[in-house]
Amino acid sequence: MKTLIVLSKQFPFGNKEQYIAHELRYLSRRFERVIIYPHEHFNSQDLPSFELPDNCEIADLNTKLPRISKVIPTVWFIYLFVLEFFKGKTKSWWLKNVRKFYATWLTQWAMAEGLKSFIRKRAINENEIVYYSYWFSTSAVCLSILKKIGFISGFVCRAHALDLYHEDWKSPDPQIVSLPFRFFKQSQVSLLFPISDHGRNYLAKTIASEKLERRYLGVFDYGINPHSDRTDELVVVSCSGVDERKRIHLIGYALSKLNRRARWIHFGDGPLKNQAMESVTSELVTLEYKGQTNNRDIREFYASKHVDLFVNVSLSEGLPVAIMESMAHGIPAIGVRDYGTSEIVLDGYTGVLLEPNFTVNELVEAFRSFADTPNPQLRVNARKHFEENFNADKNYAAFADRLSTL
């Protein structure tokens, strides 16, 4: 059996990237050894936040990066900068951020040297290693450097949203406009696994189709959301950060205009909490702002408390795992017809799709369609869609099998 090296951002430290832990259940069964390189973790004294399978270990190299000569990486940077500059759309953005990208490049070169040194010191057979980056961002640059200098023969990546859509990603943050070294990464990666068909089609414009395989993420089955005979209150749930991109205040505005009793439960927190709280202006609407909540607690809530509808009105999403989770319990959803959301919210089948530039009144009408004429079949369809496309047991087992054949 082979060794798998997984490049994360911070996992298994911190409280993010929990879906890597889900995948590891299956990856650890297909590989003799799994080494996790938390690419952006800089404190080796921290304790892991996640329990790892017995055959997993952490290569926390960030505090021991080797000193490197800047001559060769600088020559490479100049060459790639010119190449990416003329191929990319946002010329001014490249020029504005040249120093930042140069610093990123030198860091990734040092990361690559550190990983190379780690492998040689551990005497790992380089021909028996599969390199897997969970993100198509800086860690993919690191592996691209190793491929370019001939140390590794290839590597694979997942591609989600912020690490995928570059100039076309809709975000209020002006820094999230593009990602450096896009074409360099695309030329070096062996296989790229976008998490949606939309992502695959987007990448197919600039990368050979034989390098692309759509692989959905997945969530686990925690049971069916209980039914309720109560019809005088619409129970709506949302789960996300609370910032400009997520736009959850629009939920409060729309429910307040619905003119009927509703309960809105929100899981998640962020800088626009007050705006969300103040968006509810009707006495008929009750807001339960749960704030940052453990994922297991959210899933147990879905399994035990009746919910009529899940709502996601974000400005941009890759393929929302939060909607997968709700549908795993048989809860239909309202989503926005943008990026990969339309692959999980099937209009009229598992919920309602709104156009990206929807109005508050259109959201009100979507709520009204659920409140006035409940359709039990939507709940059945939501659960079926989860079982067929987003079941973690199926998806992660198949993905682990795929990596083990490389």
C-alpha positions as CSV (number, residue, x, y, z in Angstrom):
1,M,0.0,0.0,0.0
2,K,1.1,3.5,-0.7
3,T,1.7,6.6,1.4
4,L,-0.6,9.6,1.0
5,I,0.6,13.1,1.8
6,V,-2.3,15.5,2.3
7,L,-1.7,19.3,2.2
8,S,-4.4,21.2,4.2
9,K,-4.5,24.8,5.4
10,Q,-4.5,24.3,9.1
11,F,-6.1,20.9,9.7
12,P,-5.9,19.1,12.1
13,F,-5.4,22.4,14.1
14,G,-8.1,25.0,14.6
15,N,-11.8,24.3,14.0
16,K,-12.1,24.6,10.2
17,E,-11.7,22.0,7.4
18,Q,-13.7,19.5,9.3
19,Y,-14.5,17.7,6.1
20,I,-10.9,16.6,5.8
21,A,-11.5,14.6,9.0
22,H,-14.5,13.0,7.3
23,E,-12.4,12.0,4.3
24,L,-9.6,10.6,6.4
25,R,-11.9,7.9,7.7
26,Y,-11.8,6.4,4.2
27,L,-8.4,7.5,3.0
28,S,-6.7,5.9,6.0
29,R,-8.2,2.5,5.0
30,R,-6.8,2.7,1.4
31,F,-3.3,3.9,2.3
32,E,-0.7,2.3,4.6
33,R,0.3,5.7,5.9
34,V,-1.2,9.2,5.7
35,I,0.9,12.3,6.4
36,I,-0.9,15.6,6.9
37,Y,1.0,18.8,6.1
38,P,-1.0,21.8,7.6
39,H,0.3,24.4,5.1
40,E,-0.7,27.5,7.0
41,H,-0.1,26.3,10.6
42,F,2.8,28.2,12.3
43,N,2.7,27.0,15.9
44,S,4.1,23.6,16.5
45,Q,3.1,23.8,20.2
46,D,-0.6,23.6,19.4
47,L,-2.5,20.5,20.1
48,P,-4.6,19.0,17.2
49,S,-8.3,19.7,17.4
50,F,-9.3,16.6,15.5
51,E,-8.8,12.9,16.4
52,L,-6.8,11.2,13.7
53,P,-6.8,7.5,12.6
54,D,-3.9,5.5,14.0
55,N,-1.9,5.5,10.7
56,C,-2.0,9.3,10.3
57,E,0.8,11.6,11.3
58,I,1.4,15.4,11.1
59,A,4.3,16.9,9.2
60,D,4.3,20.4,10.9
61,L,7.2,22.0,9.0
62,N,6.2,25.6,9.2
63,T,8.5,26.6,12.1
64,K,11.5,24.9,10.5
65,L,11.5,26.2,7.0
66,P,14.9,26.0,5.4
67,R,16.7,29.2,4.3
68,I,16.8,29.3,0.5
69,S,18.8,31.2,-2.1
70,K,16.5,33.7,-3.7
71,V,18.3,33.6,-7.1
72,I,16.6,30.6,-8.8
73,P,13.1,31.2,-7.3
74,T,13.3,34.9,-8.3
75,V,14.1,34.0,-11.9
76,W,11.2,31.6,-12.0
77,F,8.9,34.2,-10.4
78,I,9.8,36.8,-13.1
79,Y,9.1,34.3,-15.8
80,L,5.7,33.1,-14.3
81,F,4.7,36.7,-13.5
82,V,5.0,37.7,-17.1
83,L,3.2,34.6,-18.3
84,E,0.3,35.0,-15.8
85,F,0.1,38.7,-16.3
86,F,-0.6,38.4,-20.0
87,K,-3.0,35.4,-19.7
88,G,-5.0,36.8,-16.8
89,K,-7.9,39.3,-17.0
90,T,-7.0,41.6,-14.1
91,K,-3.8,43.3,-15.2
92,S,-3.9,46.1,-12.7
93,W,-4.6,43.7,-9.9
94,W,-1.4,41.8,-10.7
95,L,0.7,44.9,-10.8
96,K,-0.8,46.2,-7.5
97,N,0.0,42.9,-5.7
98,V,3.3,42.0,-7.2
99,R,5.2,42.3,-3.9
100,K,2.6,40.1,-2.1
101,F,2.8,37.5,-4.8
102,Y,6.6,37.5,-4.7
103,A,6.5,36.9,-1.0
104,T,4.0,34.1,-1.5
105,W,6.2,32.5,-4.1
106,L,9.3,32.6,-1.9
107,T,7.3,31.1,1.0
108,Q,5.9,28.3,-1.2
109,W,9.5,27.6,-2.5
110,A,10.6,27.2,1.1
111,M,7.6,25.0,1.8
112,A,8.5,22.8,-1.1
113,E,12.1,22.5,0.1
114,G,10.9,21.7,3.6
115,L,8.6,19.0,2.4
116,K,11.3,17.5,0.1
117,S,13.7,17.4,3.1
118,F,11.0,15.8,5.3
119,I,10.5,13.0,2.8
120,R,14.2,12.3,2.3
121,K,14.8,12.2,6.1
122,R,12.0,9.8,6.6
123,A,13.4,7.6,3.8
124,I,9.9,7.4,2.2
125,N,9.9,5.7,-1.2
126,E,9.2,8.6,-3.5
127,N,7.6,6.3,-6.1
128,E,5.1,5.1,-3.5
129,I,3.7,8.5,-2.5
130,V,0.4,10.2,-3.7
131,Y,0.4,13.9,-3.1
132,Y,-3.0,15.4,-2.5
133,S,-3.8,19.1,-1.9
134,Y,-7.3,19.7,-0.4
135,W,-7.2,23.2,-1.9
136,F,-6.2,24.5,-5.3
137,S,-4.5,27.5,-3.8
138,T,-1.1,28.1,-2.2
139,S,-0.5,24.4,-1.3
140,A,-1.0,23.6,-5.0
141,V,1.7,26.2,-5.8
142,C,4.0,24.3,-3.4
143,L,3.4,21.0,-5.1
144,S,3.6,22.6,-8.6
145,I,7.2,23.7,-7.7
146,L,8.1,20.2,-6.6
147,K,6.7,18.9,-9.9
148,K,8.5,21.5,-12.0
149,I,11.9,20.8,-10.4
150,G,11.3,17.1,-11.0
151,F,11.1,15.9,-7.4
152,I,7.6,14.5,-7.8
153,S,6.0,13.1,-10.8
154,G,2.5,14.4,-10.2
155,F,-0.1,15.5,-7.7
156,V,-3.8,15.9,-7.3
157,C,-6.1,18.6,-5.9
158,R,-9.7,19.3,-5.0
159,A,-11.1,22.6,-6.2
160,H,-13.9,24.3,-4.2
161,A,-14.8,28.0,-4.8
162,L,-12.4,30.6,-3.4
163,D,-9.6,28.5,-4.7
164,L,-11.2,28.1,-8.1
165,Y,-13.2,31.0,-9.6
166,H,-10.5,33.7,-9.6
167,E,-11.6,36.9,-11.3
168,D,-15.3,35.8,-11.6
169,W,-15.8,35.2,-7.9
170,K,-18.4,37.6,-6.5
171,S,-17.1,38.9,-3.2
172,P,-17.3,42.2,-1.5
173,D,-13.7,41.7,-0.4
174,P,-11.5,43.4,-3.1
175,Q,-8.6,41.1,-2.2
176,I,-10.5,38.1,-3.4
177,V,-10.4,38.8,-7.1
178,S,-8.0,36.2,-8.4
179,L,-5.4,33.8,-7.2
180,P,-1.7,33.9,-8.2
181,F,0.0,31.4,-10.4
182,R,-3.3,30.0,-11.8
183,F,-1.9,28.8,-15.1
184,F,1.2,27.4,-13.5
185,K,-0.8,25.3,-11.2
186,Q,-3.1,24.1,-14.0
187,S,-0.1,23.1,-16.1
188,Q,1.5,21.1,-13.3
189,V,-1.5,19.3,-11.6
190,S,-2.1,15.8,-12.7
191,L,-5.7,15.5,-11.7
192,L,-8.1,18.2,-10.5
193,F,-11.3,17.3,-8.7
194,P,-13.8,20.2,-8.7
195,I,-16.6,19.7,-6.3
196,S,-19.4,20.7,-8.7
197,D,-20.2,20.4,-12.4
198,H,-20.2,24.1,-12.6
199,G,-16.7,24.2,-11.3
200,R,-15.6,21.6,-13.8
201,N,-17.2,23.5,-16.7
202,Y,-15.5,26.7,-15.5
203,L,-12.1,25.0,-15.4
204,A,-12.6,23.3,-18.7
205,K,-12.2,26.7,-20.4
206,T,-8.5,26.9,-19.4
207,I,-7.4,23.3,-18.6
208,A,-7.4,20.0,-20.5
209,S,-10.7,18.1,-19.8
210,E,-8.8,14.8,-19.2
211,K,-7.3,16.4,-16.1
212,L,-10.8,17.1,-14.6
213,E,-13.1,14.8,-12.6
214,R,-16.0,16.2,-10.7
215,R,-16.2,14.7,-7.2
216,Y,-19.0,15.9,-4.9
217,L,-18.3,16.3,-1.2
218,G,-20.7,14.6,1.1
219,V,-22.3,14.6,4.6
220,F,-23.3,11.8,6.9
221,D,-26.8,10.6,7.7
222,Y,-28.1,11.8,11.1
223,G,-31.7,10.8,10.4
224,I,-34.9,12.3,9.1
225,N,-36.2,15.7,10.2
226,P,-39.4,15.1,12.2
227,H,-42.8,16.1,10.8
228,S,-45.1,18.5,12.5
229,D,-48.8,18.9,12.4
230,R,-48.5,22.6,13.3
231,T,-49.4,24.8,10.3
232,D,-49.6,28.2,11.9
233,E,-45.8,28.8,12.0
234,L,-43.2,28.6,9.2
235,V,-39.9,27.3,10.6
236,V,-37.0,28.5,8.6
237,V,-33.3,27.7,9.3
238,S,-30.1,29.3,7.9
239,C,-26.5,28.3,8.6
240,S,-23.6,30.5,7.5
241,G,-21.3,33.3,8.4
242,V,-22.8,36.7,8.9
243,D,-21.2,39.1,6.4
244,E,-21.9,41.0,3.3
245,R,-21.5,38.0,1.0
246,K,-24.0,35.9,3.0
247,R,-26.7,38.5,3.0
248,I,-28.7,36.8,5.7
249,H,-30.4,40.1,6.7
250,L,-32.5,39.6,3.5
251,I,-34.1,36.6,5.2
252,G,-35.3,38.8,8.1
253,Y,-36.6,41.5,5.8
254,A,-38.6,39.0,3.7
255,L,-40.1,37.1,6.7
256,S,-41.1,40.4,8.2
257,K,-43.1,41.2,5.0
258,L,-44.7,37.7,4.9
259,N,-47.5,38.8,7.2
260,R,-47.7,35.4,9.0
261,R,-46.2,33.7,12.0
262,A,-42.6,32.5,11.4
263,R,-39.6,31.3,13.4
264,W,-36.2,32.0,11.9
265,I,-33.3,30.0,13.4
266,H,-29.8,31.1,12.4
267,F,-26.6,29.1,13.1
268,G,-23.3,31.1,12.6
269,D,-21.9,34.4,13.5
270,G,-20.0,37.4,12.0
271,P,-19.5,41.1,11.8
272,L,-23.0,41.9,10.6
273,K,-24.8,40.3,13.5
274,N,-26.6,43.5,14.5
275,Q,-27.8,44.1,11.0
276,A,-29.3,40.5,10.9
277,M,-31.0,41.0,14.3
278,E,-32.4,44.4,13.3
279,S,-33.8,43.0,10.0
280,V,-36.7,41.4,11.8
281,T,-39.3,44.1,12.2
282,S,-42.5,42.1,12.5
283,E,-43.9,40.9,15.8
284,L,-45.1,37.8,14.0
285,V,-41.5,36.7,13.4
286,T,-39.2,35.2,16.1
287,L,-35.5,35.1,15.5
288,E,-33.4,32.6,17.4
289,Y,-29.8,33.7,16.7
290,K,-27.7,30.7,17.8
291,G,-24.3,32.1,16.8
292,Q,-21.3,29.9,16.2
293,T,-22.4,26.3,16.9
294,N,-20.7,22.9,16.8
295,N,-21.6,21.0,13.6
296,R,-22.8,18.0,15.6
297,D,-25.2,20.1,17.6
298,I,-26.6,21.5,14.3
299,R,-27.1,18.1,12.9
300,E,-28.8,16.9,16.1
301,F,-31.1,19.9,15.9
302,Y,-32.2,18.9,12.4
303,A,-32.7,15.4,13.6
304,S,-34.9,16.3,16.5
305,K,-36.7,19.7,15.8
306,H,-39.1,20.2,12.9
307,V,-37.9,22.6,10.2
308,D,-39.9,23.5,7.2
309,L,-37.3,25.1,5.1
310,F,-33.5,25.8,4.8
311,V,-32.5,29.1,3.2
312,N,-29.2,30.2,1.7
313,V,-29.2,33.6,-0.1
314,S,-25.4,34.1,-0.4
315,L,-24.0,36.2,-3.1
316,S,-21.7,33.4,-4.1
317,E,-21.3,29.7,-3.1
318,G,-19.4,26.9,-4.6
319,L,-21.7,24.0,-3.6
320,P,-22.9,24.7,-0.1
321,V,-22.3,21.8,2.4
322,A,-24.9,23.5,4.7
323,I,-27.6,22.7,2.1
324,M,-26.3,19.1,1.8
325,E,-26.7,18.8,5.5
326,S,-30.3,20.0,5.6
327,M,-31.3,17.8,2.6
328,A,-29.7,14.8,4.4
329,H,-32.6,15.3,6.9
330,G,-35.2,15.7,4.2
331,I,-35.4,19.5,4.5
332,P,-36.0,21.4,1.2
333,A,-34.2,24.6,0.5
334,I,-34.3,28.0,-1.1
335,G,-31.1,28.8,-2.9
336,V,-29.6,31.2,-5.5
337,R,-29.1,30.1,-9.1
338,D,-25.4,30.7,-9.1
339,Y,-22.3,28.5,-9.3
340,G,-22.9,25.0,-8.0
341,T,-26.0,25.7,-5.9
342,S,-28.4,24.7,-8.7
343,E,-26.9,21.2,-8.6
344,I,-28.4,20.6,-5.1
345,V,-31.4,22.9,-5.1
346,L,-33.4,21.6,-8.0
347,D,-36.1,24.1,-8.7
348,G,-39.5,22.6,-8.0
349,Y,-38.0,19.3,-7.0
350,T,-35.9,19.8,-3.9
351,G,-36.7,23.5,-3.3
352,V,-36.9,26.9,-5.0
353,L,-34.1,28.7,-6.9
354,L,-33.9,32.5,-7.0
355,E,-32.1,34.5,-9.6
356,P,-28.8,36.1,-8.3
357,N,-30.3,39.5,-8.5
358,F,-33.6,38.5,-6.7
359,T,-35.7,41.1,-4.9
360,V,-36.9,40.9,-1.3
361,N,-40.4,40.5,-2.7
362,E,-39.4,37.5,-4.7
363,L,-38.0,36.0,-1.6
364,V,-41.2,36.7,0.2
365,E,-43.1,34.9,-2.5
366,A,-40.8,31.9,-2.2
367,F,-41.5,31.8,1.5
368,R,-45.2,32.1,0.8
369,S,-45.2,29.2,-1.5
370,F,-43.9,27.0,1.3
371,A,-46.2,28.4,3.9
372,D,-49.5,28.4,2.0
373,T,-49.2,25.2,0.0
374,P,-46.8,22.8,1.8
375,N,-45.5,20.1,-0.5
376,P,-44.5,16.9,1.4
377,Q,-43.0,15.5,-1.8
378,L,-40.2,18.2,-1.7
379,R,-39.1,16.6,1.6
380,V,-39.0,13.2,0.0
381,N,-37.1,14.5,-3.0
382,A,-34.6,16.3,-0.8
383,R,-33.7,13.2,1.1
384,K,-33.5,11.1,-2.1
385,H,-31.2,13.7,-3.8
386,F,-28.9,13.5,-0.8
387,E,-28.8,9.7,-0.9
388,E,-28.0,9.6,-4.6
389,N,-25.5,12.4,-4.8
390,F,-24.2,13.7,-1.5
391,N,-23.9,10.7,0.8
392,A,-20.5,10.9,2.5
393,D,-20.2,7.1,2.9
394,K,-20.5,6.7,-0.9
395,N,-18.6,9.7,-2.1
396,Y,-15.6,9.5,0.2
397,A,-15.2,5.8,-0.2
398,A,-15.2,6.2,-4.0
399,F,-12.8,9.1,-3.8
400,A,-10.4,7.1,-1.5
401,D,-10.5,4.2,-4.0
402,R,-9.7,6.6,-6.8
403,L,-6.7,8.1,-5.1
404,S,-5.4,4.6,-4.2
405,T,-5.2,3.7,-7.8
406,L,-2.9,6.6,-8.8
